[in-house]
């Protein structure tokens, strides 16, 4: 009976780790896409948007939409 409980606990931990790694993977991919868009905006339009941890977090959560939001906020004068 104890072995079944330990097995279920290990299964729950394994499922939790897999879900965590999937969410981290999506966050990193979104952040990379957003930062590429910001670098392109900086290069093409000479916007001079600073890449900070807050900007990376916004791009990681929002992806390309997050990068566009950062660009629009920079244009509006609300920079990070």
Secondary structure, DSSP 8 states (H G I E B T S, - for coil): -HHHHHHHHHHHHHHHHHHHHHHHHHHHHHHHHHHHHHHHHHHHH-------HHHHHHHHHHTHHHHHHHHHHHHTT---
